[in-house]
Amino acid sequence: MRQALAALLFAACAYPAWAEPPDPYLWLEQVESPRALAWVRAENERTLKPLLTNPHYQPFLDQALALAQATDRIPTPEFLGGQITNLWQDAAHVQGIWRRTSVEDYRAAAPHWQTVIDVDALGRAEHHVWVWKADTCDHPGDTRCLISLSEGGEDAVTTREFDLASGAFVPGGFLIPHAKQVADWENADTLLVGTDWGPGSMTESGYPFVIKRLRRGQRLAQAGEVFRGTKQDVAVQVSTFTDGQGHRAVILQRGLDFFHDEFELVSAATVTKLALPEKAEIEGLVHNLLVVKLNEDMGPLHAGSLVELDMARPAAPPALVWAPGARQSVDEVAVSANTVVASILDNVRGRAMVFTQAPGGWASHTLSLPDNAAVSVVTTTPRNDQVMLQVTSFLQPNTLYLADAATQAPPVLVKSLPAKFDAARDVAEQFEATSSDGTKIPYFVVHPKDMKLDGSNPTLLYAYGGFQVSETPTYSAGLGKLWLERGGVYVLANIRGGGEFGPAWHEAGLKTHRQRIYDDFASVAQDLIARRITTPRHLGIRGGSNGGLLMGVEFEQHPDLWNAVIIDVPLLDMLRFEQIAAGASWVGEYGTVSKPDERKFLATISPYANLRAGVRYPVPFIFTTTRDDRVGPVHARKFAAKMQELELPFYYHESIEGGHAAGANLREAAEEQALEMTYLTQALMQ
């Protein structure tokens, strides 16, 4: 009896009258507990049955799987060791094969690939469900690589040394056991490693903050400490940059929060802090110049600019490479032996620019590529000035070009994806909506050319709105075949929080200013309705991760604007997000409950906290994965459980594998797409 009274007294002290009541669904945060997994399986079976038995589901699955496993896809190239490598997945290689061929052979219609690692076979031999995560190779030799594989798709990996010449893992070579970790080559016989070194060695976000030097032949326990951050940091990353002249810069990036970093230059004997602002991104090394994108002003150098820092004089101030205009931003950057190649957004339309050193500064030219499309830099190499670029748009299949960045010769078409859906009857247009504070918000609409402006068009609206991520036109075979070809309208909104117009566009929606992002999204929806493109009855919305939070907020703030809401791998409990998975790493984006003003704001937007009985919400589709160790599945679980408590209808799908993505392999991703398209068809087209 005394123990029971003590427990009741503790409960009363822990939750005073002014605090939130205890969370009844904390048990769902025990990701792998039998009780939680039993709930997951029960909800999957109970809620998905109407979709799985819908006559649209199986045809959608067949089409999505055929598209995902098609062998005429463009194999994504990576320059490595004077060759092209590629990770390929299809029906016969579910987890994938890492393979290689020559650059010239890659350009042929049917390259002669040599398998380097068969991930499926490796998994069977080692009794694991290995999912490929990364290859980190020692440049410029490119003979040894660190291969990182995860169990089922999570962020935690096992890393092993692989010899490209022999095509085998190195006996007695470098091995870093399963953990969230970072590793890169200091030289051919030395790694810099951050991993779980034992109790107290991981940040509150779940990432390493102690970097050690591991020499060939040493056990992991013998590695010597090089640098130590703090437990309050997000993480300490390590990256090695090499150039075509043989220079090497080993950089430690201490993440103070998600957007602020300290940069340290590592030598054999010292670690020296670089003269860079905390909001910056290191992009590469060329002629011993470190190429950096600034995300905040640095004296006369403005945020959004590309600059160079001379590694021969690392204490000297950076110099300008290029500064974008008012409606421009730098999207991607890569370096070759002698150039800097960047994809530039100009009012959210892509360009590829090349920068080379010239007397008195840097010269630039724009590569001749198709207009009104998105351009991405696929791969470069410090061995030469070759660059592979991809051009894509909503209605034009992906095309791959090879260019010599050091010349102004037109890029050469290498490969073009065959059309995967009939786009002849569609058109893509760009419009603007006016947000609550008067800001103009651009958005793209892909629709039938003969679309009637009577509000009857089934419309799917997508956005992300965070972390300075730019959303650009992309060719999606699945979206085209399963949605556009059937008369659906697709909308991509470039709301604040992204990077489409540089750092300021992102910063406008940080922390307690985040309501602007949600108002931007709603303004696009209202503009679609005002243009009579659609009506709430035929309007659905979709977003994942940070975009899943966006969906949860819009679901609650404007339940009358939508008839379908897809909430993918979301954050939803914004009063506990810092204690879930890697949530503590995102305080720079969302704020923290430890600060009263930020906590007060988070309470107003937290979808989990603001669900109410008696509100006529649309029926949402909630998707997550058990293996997601970044956002975690518990946000989605708890939100669904609370909806069930309030007797609100929903669909719930939790994939047992997959990591922070739609699935661990092509089939799982196709199944998820088929479920979502069945849901949208049922809600918006029928």
C-alpha positions as CSV (number, residue, x, y, z in Angstrom):
1,M,0.0,0.0,0.0
2,R,2.8,2.4,0.9
3,Q,4.4,1.8,-2.6
4,A,1.1,2.5,-4.3
5,L,0.6,5.8,-2.4
6,A,4.2,6.8,-3.3
7,A,3.5,6.1,-6.9
8,L,0.3,8.2,-6.9
9,L,2.1,11.0,-5.1
10,F,4.9,10.9,-7.7
11,A,2.4,11.0,-10.5
12,A,0.7,14.0,-8.9
13,C,4.0,15.8,-8.6
14,A,5.1,15.0,-12.1
15,Y,2.0,16.3,-13.8
16,P,0.8,19.5,-12.0
17,A,-2.6,20.9,-13.0
18,W,-1.0,23.3,-15.6
19,A,1.0,20.6,-17.4
20,E,-0.1,18.2,-20.1
21,P,-1.6,15.0,-18.9
22,P,0.5,11.8,-19.3
23,D,0.8,10.6,-22.8
24,P,-1.2,7.3,-23.0
25,Y,0.6,6.1,-26.1
26,L,4.2,6.3,-24.9
27,W,4.3,2.5,-25.1
28,L,4.2,2.8,-28.9
29,E,7.6,4.6,-28.7
30,Q,9.1,1.2,-27.9
31,V,9.7,0.5,-31.5
32,E,10.5,-3.2,-31.5
33,S,8.4,-4.2,-28.4
34,P,6.0,-7.2,-29.0
35,R,3.0,-5.1,-27.8
36,A,3.8,-2.2,-30.2
37,L,4.5,-4.5,-33.2
38,A,1.3,-6.4,-32.5
39,W,-0.6,-3.1,-32.6
40,V,1.1,-2.3,-35.9
41,R,0.2,-5.6,-37.5
42,A,-3.4,-5.3,-36.3
43,E,-3.8,-1.7,-37.7
44,N,-2.2,-2.6,-41.0
45,E,-4.6,-5.5,-41.4
46,R,-7.7,-3.6,-40.1
47,T,-7.3,-0.3,-42.0
48,L,-5.7,-1.5,-45.2
49,K,-8.3,-4.2,-46.1
50,P,-10.6,-1.7,-48.0
51,L,-7.6,-0.6,-50.1
52,L,-6.1,-4.0,-50.7
53,T,-9.5,-5.3,-51.9
54,N,-10.3,-2.3,-54.0
55,P,-10.4,-3.3,-57.7
56,H,-7.8,-0.6,-58.5
57,Y,-5.1,-1.9,-56.2
58,Q,-3.8,-4.9,-58.1
59,P,-3.6,-3.2,-61.5
60,F,-1.8,-0.3,-59.8
61,L,0.6,-2.7,-58.1
62,D,1.3,-4.5,-61.4
63,Q,2.0,-1.2,-63.2
64,A,4.1,0.3,-60.4
65,L,6.2,-2.8,-60.0
66,A,6.7,-3.1,-63.8
67,L,7.9,0.5,-63.9
68,A,10.1,0.1,-60.9
69,Q,11.8,-3.1,-62.2
70,A,12.0,-2.1,-65.8
71,T,15.4,-2.8,-67.3
72,D,15.3,0.2,-69.6
73,R,15.8,2.6,-66.7
74,I,18.9,4.8,-66.9
75,P,21.6,3.3,-64.6
76,T,22.7,6.2,-62.4
77,P,26.5,6.5,-63.0
78,E,29.3,7.3,-60.6
79,F,32.9,8.0,-61.9
80,L,35.3,5.8,-60.0
81,G,38.8,4.7,-60.9
82,G,38.5,5.8,-64.5
83,Q,35.3,3.7,-64.9
84,I,31.6,4.0,-64.2
85,T,30.0,2.2,-61.2
86,N,26.3,1.8,-60.6
87,L,24.0,0.2,-58.0
88,W,21.2,-1.7,-59.9
89,Q,18.0,-3.2,-58.6
90,D,15.4,-5.2,-60.5
91,A,13.3,-8.3,-60.1
92,A,16.3,-10.6,-60.1
93,H,18.4,-8.3,-57.8
94,V,16.0,-7.1,-55.1
95,Q,18.6,-5.6,-52.9
96,G,20.9,-4.7,-55.8
97,I,24.2,-5.4,-57.5
98,W,27.1,-2.9,-57.4
99,R,28.7,-3.1,-60.9
100,R,31.1,-1.3,-63.2
101,T,32.0,-0.8,-66.8
102,S,34.2,1.6,-68.8
103,V,33.0,5.1,-69.6
104,E,32.9,4.3,-73.3
105,D,31.0,1.1,-72.8
106,Y,28.5,2.9,-70.5
107,R,27.6,5.1,-73.5
108,A,26.5,2.0,-75.5
109,A,22.9,1.0,-75.6
110,A,23.7,-2.3,-73.8
111,P,26.8,-1.9,-71.6
112,H,28.8,-5.0,-70.6
113,W,28.6,-4.7,-66.8
114,Q,30.9,-6.5,-64.4
115,T,29.3,-7.4,-61.0
116,V,31.5,-6.2,-58.1
117,I,29.2,-6.9,-55.2
118,D,25.9,-8.9,-55.3
119,V,24.1,-7.5,-52.2
120,D,21.4,-10.2,-52.3
121,A,23.9,-13.0,-52.5
122,L,26.0,-11.4,-49.7
123,G,22.9,-11.1,-47.5
124,R,22.0,-14.8,-48.0
125,A,25.5,-15.9,-47.3
126,E,25.7,-13.8,-44.1
127,H,22.0,-14.3,-43.0
128,H,21.2,-10.6,-43.1
129,V,18.8,-8.4,-45.1
130,W,21.5,-6.1,-46.3
131,V,20.5,-2.7,-47.8
132,W,23.2,-0.8,-49.7
133,K,23.9,2.6,-48.1
134,A,27.3,4.0,-49.4
135,D,30.7,3.5,-50.9
136,T,33.5,5.8,-49.7
137,C,36.6,5.3,-51.8
138,D,40.1,6.5,-51.3
139,H,40.7,9.1,-54.0
140,P,42.6,9.5,-56.2
141,G,43.8,5.9,-56.2
142,D,40.3,4.5,-56.1
143,T,41.5,1.0,-55.3
144,R,40.0,0.6,-51.8
145,C,36.5,1.5,-50.7
146,L,34.5,1.5,-47.4
147,I,31.2,-0.3,-48.1
148,S,28.4,0.6,-45.8
149,L,25.4,-1.7,-45.5
150,S,22.4,-1.4,-43.2
151,E,20.1,-4.0,-41.8
152,G,16.7,-3.5,-43.4
153,G,17.3,0.1,-44.5
154,E,18.0,1.9,-41.2
155,D,20.6,4.7,-40.9
156,A,22.9,2.6,-38.7
157,V,25.4,0.7,-40.8
158,T,28.2,-1.9,-40.8
159,T,31.2,-0.6,-42.7
160,R,33.9,-2.9,-44.3
161,E,36.9,-2.4,-46.5
162,F,36.6,-3.6,-50.0
163,D,39.4,-4.1,-52.6
164,L,38.2,-3.1,-56.1
165,A,41.2,-4.9,-57.8
166,S,40.5,-8.3,-56.3
167,G,36.7,-7.8,-56.1
168,A,36.6,-8.9,-52.4
169,F,36.4,-7.6,-48.9
170,V,39.9,-7.2,-47.5
171,P,40.8,-10.0,-45.1
172,G,41.7,-8.4,-41.8
173,G,40.9,-5.0,-43.3
174,F,39.1,-2.1,-41.8
175,L,35.8,-3.1,-40.1
176,I,33.4,-0.8,-38.1
177,P,30.6,-2.7,-36.5
178,H,26.9,-1.8,-36.7
179,A,26.2,1.8,-35.5
180,K,25.3,5.2,-36.7
181,Q,28.7,6.2,-37.9
182,V,31.0,8.2,-40.2
183,A,34.3,7.3,-41.7
184,D,36.6,8.6,-44.4
185,W,40.2,8.0,-45.6
186,E,43.0,10.2,-44.1
187,N,45.4,8.2,-46.3
188,A,45.5,4.7,-47.8
189,D,46.3,3.2,-44.5
190,T,44.4,5.4,-42.0
191,L,40.8,6.2,-41.4
192,L,39.2,8.9,-39.4
193,V,36.2,7.3,-37.7
194,G,33.2,8.5,-35.6
195,T,31.1,5.7,-34.2
196,D,29.5,4.4,-30.9
197,W,32.7,4.1,-28.8
198,G,30.7,3.1,-25.8
199,P,28.5,4.9,-23.1
200,G,28.4,8.7,-23.4
201,S,30.0,8.8,-26.9
202,M,26.9,9.6,-28.9
203,T,25.0,12.9,-29.1
204,E,21.5,13.5,-27.8
205,S,20.5,13.1,-31.5
206,G,22.1,9.7,-31.6
207,Y,25.2,10.4,-33.7
208,P,28.9,10.2,-32.9
209,F,30.8,13.3,-31.6
210,V,34.2,11.7,-31.0
211,I,36.5,11.2,-34.0
212,K,39.4,8.8,-33.7
213,R,42.3,7.9,-36.0
214,L,42.3,4.2,-36.9
215,R,45.5,2.9,-38.5
216,R,45.7,-0.3,-40.6
217,G,46.2,-3.3,-38.3
218,Q,44.8,-1.6,-35.2
219,R,41.7,-2.9,-33.4
220,L,38.9,-0.3,-33.1
221,A,39.7,0.0,-29.4
222,Q,43.2,1.1,-30.2
223,A,42.2,4.1,-32.3
224,G,43.5,7.4,-31.0
225,E,41.3,10.4,-30.3
226,V,41.6,13.3,-32.8
227,F,38.7,15.5,-32.0
228,R,35.8,15.6,-29.5
229,G,32.6,17.7,-29.8
230,T,29.9,17.7,-27.1
231,K,26.9,15.5,-26.4
232,Q,24.7,18.5,-27.2
233,D,26.0,18.7,-30.8
234,V,24.1,17.1,-33.6
235,A,27.1,15.1,-34.8
236,V,30.7,15.4,-35.9
237,Q,31.2,14.5,-39.6
238,V,34.4,13.7,-41.4
239,S,35.0,14.3,-45.1
240,T,38.1,14.0,-47.2
241,F,38.4,16.2,-50.4
242,T,41.0,15.6,-53.1
243,D,41.7,17.5,-56.3
244,G,43.3,16.7,-59.7
245,Q,46.7,18.0,-58.6
246,G,47.0,15.6,-55.6
247,H,46.1,18.0,-52.8
248,R,44.0,16.6,-50.0
249,A,41.9,18.4,-47.3
250,V,40.5,16.4,-44.4
251,I,37.7,18.3,-42.8
252,L,35.8,17.7,-39.6
253,Q,32.3,19.3,-39.5
254,R,31.1,19.8,-35.9
255,G,27.3,20.2,-36.1
256,L,26.3,22.7,-33.5
257,D,22.7,22.3,-34.7
258,F,21.3,21.2,-38.0
259,F,22.4,24.5,-39.8
260,H,25.3,25.8,-37.8
261,D,28.7,24.1,-38.0
262,E,32.4,24.6,-37.0
263,F,34.8,23.4,-39.6
264,E,38.2,21.9,-38.6
265,L,41.1,21.2,-40.9
266,V,43.0,18.0,-39.8
267,S,46.7,17.5,-40.3
268,A,49.0,14.7,-39.0
269,A,49.6,16.7,-35.8
270,T,47.0,19.4,-35.5
271,V,43.3,20.2,-35.8
272,T,42.8,23.9,-36.9
273,K,39.5,25.7,-37.1
274,L,38.8,27.2,-40.5
275,A,37.8,30.8,-41.0
276,L,34.3,30.1,-42.3
277,P,30.9,31.2,-41.0
278,E,28.8,28.6,-39.1
279,K,26.2,28.5,-41.9
280,A,28.2,27.2,-44.8
281,E,28.5,24.0,-46.9
282,I,31.8,22.7,-48.2
283,E,31.4,21.5,-51.8
284,G,34.8,20.3,-53.0
285,L,38.5,21.0,-53.6
286,V,40.0,22.3,-56.9
287,H,43.6,23.6,-57.3
288,N,43.9,23.4,-53.5
289,L,41.0,25.8,-53.2
290,L,38.2,24.7,-50.9
291,V,34.8,25.6,-52.7
292,V,32.2,26.7,-50.2
293,K,28.5,27.8,-50.4
294,L,27.7,30.5,-47.9
295,N,24.3,30.3,-46.1
296,E,24.8,33.5,-44.3
297,D,26.6,36.8,-45.0
298,M,30.4,36.9,-44.4
299,G,31.5,40.5,-44.6
300,P,31.0,41.7,-48.1
301,L,30.2,38.1,-49.3
302,H,26.4,37.5,-49.3
303,A,24.5,34.5,-48.3
304,G,23.9,32.1,-51.2
305,S,27.2,32.9,-52.8
306,L,29.9,30.4,-53.9
307,V,33.4,31.3,-52.4
308,E,36.8,29.7,-52.4
309,L,39.2,29.3,-49.4
310,D,42.9,28.8,-50.2
311,M,44.2,25.8,-48.3
312,A,47.8,27.1,-48.7
313,R,46.6,30.1,-46.6
314,P,43.6,28.7,-44.6
315,A,43.6,31.7,-42.3
316,A,43.0,34.1,-45.2
317,P,39.5,35.3,-45.9
318,P,37.5,33.6,-48.6
319,A,37.2,35.1,-52.1
320,L,34.1,35.2,-54.3
321,V,33.5,32.7,-57.0
322,W,29.9,33.6,-58.0
323,A,26.9,35.4,-56.4
324,P,23.3,34.6,-57.4
325,G,20.7,37.2,-58.3
326,A,17.5,38.0,-56.5
327,R,15.5,35.1,-58.0
328,Q,18.4,32.7,-58.3
329,S,20.0,30.1,-56.0
330,V,22.7,27.6,-56.0
331,D,21.2,24.1,-55.9
332,E,24.0,21.5,-56.4
333,V,27.8,21.9,-56.6
334,A,30.5,19.5,-57.7
335,V,34.1,19.9,-58.8
336,S,36.2,18.3,-61.5
337,A,40.0,18.4,-62.0
338,N,39.9,22.1,-63.0
339,T,36.4,23.5,-62.7
340,V,33.4,24.0,-60.4
341,V,30.1,22.8,-61.8
342,A,26.8,24.1,-60.3
343,S,23.2,23.6,-61.0
344,I,21.5,27.0,-60.6
345,L,17.8,27.6,-60.0
346,D,16.4,30.7,-61.8
347,N,12.8,31.2,-60.7
348,V,12.9,27.4,-59.9
349,R,14.1,26.6,-63.5
350,G,17.3,24.8,-63.9
351,R,20.6,25.9,-65.5
352,A,24.1,24.3,-65.4
353,M,27.0,26.8,-64.9
354,V,30.8,26.1,-65.0
355,F,33.3,28.3,-63.2
356,T,37.0,28.3,-64.0
357,Q,39.9,30.3,-62.6
358,A,40.8,33.3,-64.7
359,P,43.1,36.3,-64.2
360,G,41.6,38.5,-61.5
361,G,38.8,36.1,-60.5
362,W,36.6,33.3,-61.9
363,A,35.1,33.1,-65.4
364,S,31.8,31.4,-66.0
365,H,29.8,29.9,-68.8
366,T,26.4,28.2,-69.0
367,L,26.2,24.7,-70.5
368,S,23.9,24.3,-73.5
369,L,21.1,22.1,-72.2
370,P,17.3,21.9,-72.7
371,D,15.4,24.8,-71.1
372,N,12.5,24.9,-68.7
373,A,13.7,21.8,-66.9
374,A,15.5,20.7,-63.8
375,V,19.3,20.1,-64.1
376,S,21.3,18.1,-61.6
377,V,25.0,17.3,-61.5
378,V,25.2,13.5,-61.4
379,T,28.9,12.8,-61.1
380,T,32.3,14.3,-61.6
381,T,35.9,13.1,-61.0
382,P,39.2,14.8,-60.0
383,R,40.9,12.7,-62.7
384,N,39.6,15.0,-65.5
385,D,36.9,17.5,-66.4
386,Q,34.2,15.1,-67.4
387,V,30.8,15.7,-65.8
388,M,27.5,13.8,-66.1
389,L,24.4,15.9,-65.9
390,Q,20.7,14.9,-65.8
391,V,17.9,17.0,-67.3
392,T,14.4,16.2,-66.3
393,S,10.9,17.8,-66.3
394,F,7.4,16.8,-65.4
395,L,6.6,15.6,-68.9
396,Q,10.0,14.9,-70.6
397,P,11.8,11.7,-69.6
398,N,15.1,11.9,-67.9
399,T,18.1,12.5,-70.2
400,L,21.7,12.1,-69.3
401,Y,24.5,14.3,-70.8
402,L,28.3,14.0,-70.8
403,A,30.2,17.3,-70.9
404,D,33.8,18.4,-70.8
405,A,33.4,21.2,-68.2
406,A,36.7,22.8,-69.2
407,T,35.5,23.7,-72.7
408,Q,32.3,25.3,-74.0
409,A,31.6,22.4,-76.3
410,P,27.9,21.4,-76.2
411,P,27.2,18.4,-73.9
412,V,26.7,15.1,-75.6
413,L,23.5,13.1,-75.1
414,V,24.4,9.8,-73.5
415,K,21.1,8.1,-72.5
416,S,17.5,9.0,-72.6
417,L,14.7,7.2,-70.6
418,P,11.9,5.9,-72.9
419,A,8.6,7.6,-72.2
420,K,6.8,5.8,-69.4
421,F,3.4,7.4,-69.8
422,D,1.5,9.3,-72.5
423,A,2.3,12.9,-71.8
424,A,1.2,14.2,-75.2
425,R,-2.1,15.5,-73.9
426,D,-0.6,17.3,-70.8
427,V,1.1,20.6,-70.2
428,A,3.0,22.1,-67.3
429,E,2.5,25.7,-66.2
430,Q,3.9,27.9,-63.5
431,F,1.6,30.2,-61.4
432,E,1.9,32.3,-58.3
433,A,-0.3,32.4,-55.2
434,T,-0.3,35.2,-52.6
435,S,0.3,34.1,-49.0
436,S,-1.1,35.7,-45.9
437,D,1.7,38.2,-45.6
438,G,1.6,39.2,-49.3
439,T,4.6,37.0,-50.4
440,K,4.3,35.5,-53.9
441,I,4.5,31.7,-53.8
442,P,5.4,30.0,-57.1
443,Y,3.9,26.6,-58.0
444,F,3.7,24.3,-61.0
445,V,0.6,22.7,-62.3
446,V,0.7,19.7,-64.6
447,H,-2.7,19.1,-66.2
448,P,-4.5,18.0,-69.4
449,K,-4.3,20.6,-72.2
450,D,-8.1,20.5,-72.4
451,M,-8.7,20.8,-68.7
452,K,-12.1,22.3,-67.9
453,L,-12.0,25.1,-65.3
454,D,-15.1,23.8,-63.5
455,G,-13.6,22.7,-60.3
456,S,-14.0,19.0,-61.1
457,N,-10.4,18.0,-61.7
458,P,-8.9,15.5,-59.2
459,T,-5.8,17.3,-58.0
460,L,-2.8,16.2,-55.9
461,L,-0.8,19.0,-54.3
462,Y,2.7,18.3,-53.0
463,A,5.3,20.3,-51.0
464,Y,8.1,19.9,-48.5
465,G,8.8,23.3,-47.0
466,G,11.9,22.8,-44.9
467,F,15.6,22.4,-44.3
468,Q,16.5,24.6,-47.4
469,V,15.5,21.7,-49.7
470,S,14.5,22.9,-53.2
471,E,11.7,21.1,-55.0
472,T,12.0,21.1,-58.8
473,P,10.2,19.5,-61.7
474,T,10.9,15.8,-61.9
475,Y,9.8,13.1,-64.3
476,S,8.0,10.4,-62.3
477,A,7.0,7.3,-64.2
478,G,4.7,6.1,-61.5
479,L,2.9,9.4,-61.0
480,G,2.6,9.8,-64.7
481,K,1.2,6.4,-65.4
482,L,-1.0,6.0,-62.3
483,W,-2.2,9.6,-62.0
484,L,-1.6,12.0,-64.9
485,E,-2.5,9.5,-67.6
486,R,-5.8,8.9,-65.9
487,G,-6.7,12.6,-66.0
488,G,-5.3,13.6,-62.6
489,V,-3.7,17.0,-62.0
490,Y,-0.4,17.3,-60.1
491,V,0.8,20.5,-58.3
492,L,4.2,21.2,-56.9
493,A,4.4,24.2,-54.5
494,N,7.6,26.0,-53.8
495,I,6.7,27.2,-50.4
496,R,9.0,28.9,-47.9
497,G,11.3,26.8,-45.8
498,G,12.9,25.4,-49.0
499,G,15.9,26.7,-50.8
500,E,14.4,27.7,-54.1
501,F,15.4,31.3,-53.6
502,G,18.4,30.9,-51.4
503,P,19.0,30.9,-47.6
504,A,16.5,33.8,-47.0
505,W,13.6,31.7,-48.4
506,H,14.5,29.0,-45.9
507,E,15.0,31.3,-42.9
508,A,11.7,33.0,-43.4
509,G,10.0,29.9,-42.0
510,L,12.3,28.9,-39.2
511,K,11.1,28.0,-35.7
512,T,8.4,30.4,-34.5
513,H,8.0,31.8,-38.0
514,R,6.9,28.4,-39.3
515,Q,3.2,29.4,-39.7
516,R,4.3,31.2,-42.8
517,I,5.1,27.9,-44.4
518,Y,1.7,26.5,-43.6
519,D,0.0,29.7,-44.8
520,D,2.0,29.5,-48.1
521,F,0.7,25.9,-48.7
522,A,-2.9,26.9,-47.9
523,S,-2.6,29.9,-50.2
524,V,-1.6,27.6,-53.1
525,A,-4.6,25.4,-52.4
526,Q,-6.9,28.5,-52.3
527,D,-5.4,29.8,-55.5
528,L,-6.1,26.4,-57.2
529,I,-9.7,26.6,-56.1
530,A,-10.0,30.3,-57.1
531,R,-8.8,29.4,-60.6
532,R,-11.5,26.7,-60.7
533,I,-8.9,24.0,-61.3
534,T,-10.3,22.0,-58.5
535,T,-12.5,22.1,-55.4
536,P,-12.0,20.7,-51.9
537,R,-14.0,17.6,-52.9
538,H,-11.4,16.8,-55.5
539,L,-8.2,18.1,-53.8
540,G,-5.7,15.8,-52.1
541,I,-2.3,16.6,-50.5
542,R,0.8,14.6,-49.9
543,G,4.1,15.1,-48.1
544,G,6.8,13.1,-46.3
545,S,9.1,13.5,-43.3
546,N,9.1,17.3,-42.7
547,G,6.5,17.3,-45.4
548,G,4.6,14.8,-43.3
549,L,4.5,17.4,-40.5
550,L,3.2,19.9,-43.1
551,M,0.4,17.4,-44.0
552,G,-0.5,16.9,-40.3
553,V,-0.7,20.7,-39.8
554,E,-2.8,21.3,-42.9
555,F,-5.0,18.3,-42.0
556,E,-6.0,20.1,-38.8
557,Q,-5.8,23.8,-39.7
558,H,-7.8,23.5,-42.9
559,P,-9.8,20.2,-42.8
560,D,-12.4,21.8,-45.2
561,L,-9.8,22.3,-48.0
562,W,-9.0,18.7,-48.7
563,N,-10.7,15.3,-49.3
564,A,-7.5,13.3,-49.1
565,V,-4.3,13.7,-47.0
566,I,-1.3,11.4,-47.4
567,I,1.0,11.7,-44.3
568,D,4.3,9.9,-45.1
569,V,7.1,9.0,-42.5
570,P,6.1,12.1,-40.6
571,L,7.0,14.2,-37.5
572,L,3.7,14.7,-35.7
573,D,4.4,15.0,-31.9
574,M,6.2,18.3,-31.8
575,L,6.2,18.5,-28.0
576,R,8.3,15.3,-27.8
577,F,10.1,15.3,-31.2
578,E,13.4,16.0,-29.5
579,Q,13.2,12.8,-27.5
580,I,12.3,10.6,-30.5
581,A,14.9,9.0,-32.8
582,A,17.2,11.8,-34.2
583,G,14.7,14.5,-33.3
584,A,17.2,16.5,-31.2
585,S,19.2,17.2,-34.3
586,W,16.3,19.4,-35.8
587,V,16.1,22.0,-33.1
588,G,17.7,24.5,-35.5
589,E,14.7,24.0,-37.8
590,Y,11.8,23.7,-35.4
591,G,12.9,25.2,-32.1
592,T,12.9,23.5,-28.7
593,V,10.4,23.0,-25.9
594,S,13.1,24.1,-23.5
595,K,12.5,27.8,-24.6
596,P,9.0,29.0,-23.5
597,D,8.2,31.0,-26.7
598,E,9.3,28.2,-29.0
599,R,7.4,25.6,-26.9
600,K,4.3,27.7,-27.0
601,F,4.5,27.9,-30.8
602,L,5.2,24.2,-31.1
603,A,2.1,23.4,-29.0
604,T,0.0,25.4,-31.5
605,I,1.1,23.4,-34.5
606,S,1.8,19.9,-33.1
607,P,-0.7,17.6,-35.0
608,Y,-0.6,15.0,-32.2
609,A,-1.5,17.6,-29.6
610,N,-4.2,19.3,-31.6
611,L,-6.4,16.4,-32.8
612,R,-10.0,17.0,-31.6
613,A,-13.1,14.9,-31.4
614,G,-16.1,16.1,-33.3
615,V,-14.1,17.8,-36.2
616,R,-15.0,16.6,-39.7
617,Y,-11.5,15.8,-40.9
618,P,-10.8,14.1,-44.2
619,V,-9.8,10.4,-43.9
620,P,-6.0,10.4,-44.0
621,F,-3.6,7.8,-45.2
622,I,-0.7,7.5,-42.7
623,F,2.5,5.7,-43.8
624,T,5.7,4.9,-41.9
625,T,8.4,2.2,-41.5
626,T,9.5,0.3,-38.5
627,R,13.2,0.6,-39.5
628,D,13.1,4.4,-39.7
629,D,15.8,5.3,-37.2
630,R,15.8,9.0,-38.3
631,V,12.3,10.3,-37.7
632,G,11.0,7.1,-36.2
633,P,7.7,5.3,-36.7
634,V,6.3,6.4,-33.4
635,H,5.0,9.8,-34.6
636,A,2.7,8.1,-37.0
637,R,1.8,5.3,-34.6
638,K,0.7,7.7,-31.8
639,F,-1.2,9.9,-34.2
640,A,-3.1,6.9,-35.6
641,A,-3.8,5.6,-32.1
642,K,-5.2,8.9,-30.9
643,M,-7.4,9.1,-34.0
644,Q,-8.7,5.6,-33.1
645,E,-9.4,6.8,-29.6
646,L,-11.3,9.7,-30.9
647,E,-13.2,7.4,-33.3
648,L,-11.8,9.2,-36.3
649,P,-11.4,7.1,-39.5
650,F,-7.9,6.6,-41.1
651,Y,-5.8,4.3,-43.1
652,Y,-2.5,3.1,-41.6
653,H,0.5,1.3,-43.2
654,E,3.7,0.6,-41.5
655,S,6.3,-1.3,-43.5
656,I,8.4,-3.5,-41.2
657,E,11.5,-2.5,-43.2
658,G,12.5,0.4,-45.4
659,G,14.3,3.0,-43.3
660,H,13.3,6.6,-43.8
661,A,12.0,5.8,-47.3
662,A,9.1,4.1,-49.1
663,G,10.6,0.6,-48.7
664,A,13.8,-1.4,-48.5
665,N,13.5,-2.6,-52.1
666,L,11.6,-1.9,-55.3
667,R,8.7,-4.2,-54.5
668,E,8.0,-2.5,-51.2
669,A,8.1,0.9,-52.8
670,A,5.7,-0.2,-55.5
671,E,3.3,-1.6,-52.9
672,E,3.3,1.7,-51.1
673,Q,2.7,3.6,-54.3
674,A,-0.2,1.3,-55.3
675,L,-1.8,1.8,-51.9
676,E,-1.5,5.6,-52.1
677,M,-2.9,5.7,-55.6
678,T,-5.8,3.5,-54.7
679,Y,-6.6,5.8,-51.8
680,L,-6.4,8.9,-54.0
681,T,-8.5,7.4,-56.7
682,Q,-11.2,6.3,-54.2
683,A,-11.2,9.8,-52.5
684,L,-10.8,12.2,-55.4
685,M,-11.9,10.4,-58.6
686,Q,-14.9,8.3,-57.6
